[in-house]
Amino acid sequence: MKENWILDIDEISSNLKTDVNNGLSTEEAKKRLEKYGPNNLSEKKKRTVLSMLLDQFKDYMVIILIIASIVSLFLGEITDAVIILFIILLNAFLGMIQENNAEKSLESLKKLSAPVSRVLRDGKVIEIESQYLVPGDVVFLEAGNFVPADGRIIESANLKIDESALTGESIASEKIAGKLSDKNLNIGDRINMVYMGTIVTYGRGLFVVTETGMDTEMGKIAKMLDNEDKVRTPLQIKLEQLGKYLGTGALIICAIIFIIGVMEKRPVFDMFMTSVSLAVAAIPEGLPAIVTITLALGVQKMIKRNAIIRKLPAVETLGSANVICSDKTGTLTQNKMTVVKVYTDFKELDLNDQYDNKADFLLECSTLCTDAFIDDKGKSFGDPTEVAIVSVFEKNLSKKSDLENKYPRVAEIPFDSDRKMMTTIHKAHDNNYKVITKGAFDNVIERCKYILKDGKIENLTDDDKSKIKLENEKMGNNALRVLAISYKNTDDIPERLSSDDVEKDLIFIGLLGMIDPPREEVKDSVKICKMAGIKPVMITGDHKITAMAIAKELGILNKGDMAVTGRELEAMTDDELYKKVKDISVYARVSPEHKMRIVKAWQRNNAVVAMTGDGVNDAPALKQADIGAAMGITGTDVAKDSADMVLTDDNFATIVAAIEEGRTIYENIKKSIHYLLSCNIGEILVLLIATLAGMPMPLKPIHILWVNLVTDSLPALALGVEPADKDIMTKKPRPKNENIFADGLMFRIPIEGIMIGLVSFIAFLFGLRENLTNARTMAFAVLTFSQLSQAMNARSNKSIFKVGLLKNKYMVLALAVSIFLQLVVILTPLNAIFDIKNINIYDWDIIVLLSLSPIIIMEIVKALFFKTK
């Protein structure tokens, strides 16, 4: 790496051929992107379609099938060998397509959650995906950002960066913009440089990109990323274990069938082929792929509903969520702050009626003390509260840029959640400085010694404070968010800025009252939550009165519910909070650090907690929560990286929608499991009965493999996209450790499997009245069609007529294709290859009746034993 830390800004700018005041041009950035490539770390080499296809042949049972087909070939059974190989290839292609689609779906999620950076291009501030950064780009940093590339700092305002990912140093490094003199500094001592992957913990800054991608310091250790394994959900792990148990059981049964057949002096080769085919059919090898695809498709649906799932296990956890702890601003409200009232010189001014120039000085000072800005196209950047201040100033007075030219900012103490204040220092024309502080009323008023009355500075009395406090409470009672504004003049600036030195002896100017109306859709979402057994909880830094007013309007705070402040929360012990947490619906005036205690208290009560957050300090709580939901619009990079999902619209209703999708996905996976296992039991049973009864085999190996191919793929996938039940959000949350076979599946699966096996065997008996070929044809047809009937049974515990026969269009298509394929095999010359025959209309009547009997029987059972409302 070049020693960029020993160069001054002009040298850096010259070396990189960039203008630090205007950034790169769009055209130049495109050229550099082609030259240097994307700003990404190298990843593990992606699997090719060919490798996915070859992996399909590594399965233990598939290898046995291949060996069996080769044996068939040597024994002259050419037709059997060809058909078996054809089915193996067809299965492999289907498996490859499913896996490839799942990979593409999950890859698209990574792109959607890609980090963005604010950069200077063509003299304008724009947002781009961080992967498109190039050397020479000028990038803005603020607390909560991940540093997107290596670079040299141009400006620094109390900038502190956590570089522990690179240096191991736990204390954040304070950054400066000046050049250093020592060429041989290690990374931790290069205090005018920033490095990819580190975290801005405080302040803000500006840097010019010097290296991107694999040329960064982080790029040197990027090979570690190649060791990352695919994230598997608890359900996928459980199903993998289940597959092993089922596989072992199936092999034992198949071995029994083989041994009994041989003892009955049946042809050894035939029994071997039957046993192998049955083992392949009995093991639900397609189940892991179907689960992955169902998860991936469900996650894609969530994206359309503005929820990006970053970690797949969250999909399962969503179905168990019974508490949602949500921030207020922007999540429960519209995030469209508007200044509607100002209070200055003991007078309240309503800006909705008409602007009053008595508010000029208050708005000038509050606007200077913001980082937000509005571009020439009217697009706003920054915190919504600050945007509201800038908007009302520019609407009634002038452009913020003109004001900043008049009073340029020279220093600042950024906002933090502990102080609840922000201070900026500006150069005034008479060679002194103007200090402006804005923040929470309680905190600002404590730092004020004076007050501005009729343009004169006077001592702030207790009587003055009482009047101002009453106004603050009045605004809060009207659900307004209140900010206090103060200032002072000073002749010099301390060399080392600190809150204690700067934010004291302030002059109180007035209050700003702004409103962020509740989102209309949130009211309905809160109702849905309560129907679904989910408790919504509001957590906010706002005043208690304001928070309670909004919470009541949304239906979060009801009679008997508690609202507590941060101070009241701190006064509680963990045991006290554990006992009271179920009754608390609103937390006001709290810091992000309090969120961790709230989450843990709920979890001690065995709750599954979803927690929202957007700031750096929210990250621990987002990780601790069962489902961390970061804000996509206002959220910091750190919050997003800590979260399980990102809300692209910062909307509470989106969390509720995601929970609904999570419940639906889990239920659909259970439906696929239900269907596949019951069908597999039926296949095993029909052969087991015949073997134990000393009868000819009802099915040949190619029949079993074909049935497995036709019934195990499309219908199972269609169940994975079954539309949500209308009452999905009226049920209580699923217990976190609930068995996959809960809700009666433990009994339904074997009973329905026995039904499929029995009707297939009965069909075989009917067919035997004519000959063995006829019997096998009927058993083959009924086994296939009864399994397709079972797909309809597995859709719901309710009657299929209440669910809707045609509601799942994918199921209709899957059944149509499967039935068509089966009819083609039976009714065309292909039947000779399968050693079956076309049958008469009487036999078809029996086939239809037997194939539909699982539906008829289960409809009767559902009517008698299941609720069908």
Summary of the structure (lengths in Angstrom):
residues: 869
radius of gyration: 34.3
end to end distance: 69.5
largest distance: 113.4
contacts: 3002
relative contact order: 0.09
helix: 53%
strand: 18%
